[in-house]
Amino acid sequence: MYLFLRSADINDAATILEWRNDTLTRDNSFSKELIDFDTHIKWYESKLSDESCSLFILMDGAEKI
């Protein structure tokens, strides 16, 4: 097991949307509705370009966790 954080980038958008729309995630979120890709990508791109925001992906080797 080799855990490390890396900065998220545009290539992670689909994975983060998948995680966000997961049933268990939604059950434990304030917003329980599914998010469509267009809504997600607008939010995601704004976060990536916001200098006051940092997004990270936890990695176990080559696997996003």
ZIZIKA-V482471 format. One record per helix or strand of 2 or more residues. SS is the DSSP state (H for helix, E for strand). FROM is the first residue (numbers start at 1). LEN is the number of residues. Records with the same first field share a line. If there is no record, write none. Layout:
SS=FROM-LEN ; FROM-LEN
//
This chain:
E=3-5 ; 56-5 ; 63-2
H=10-12 ; 23-5 ; 37-13
//
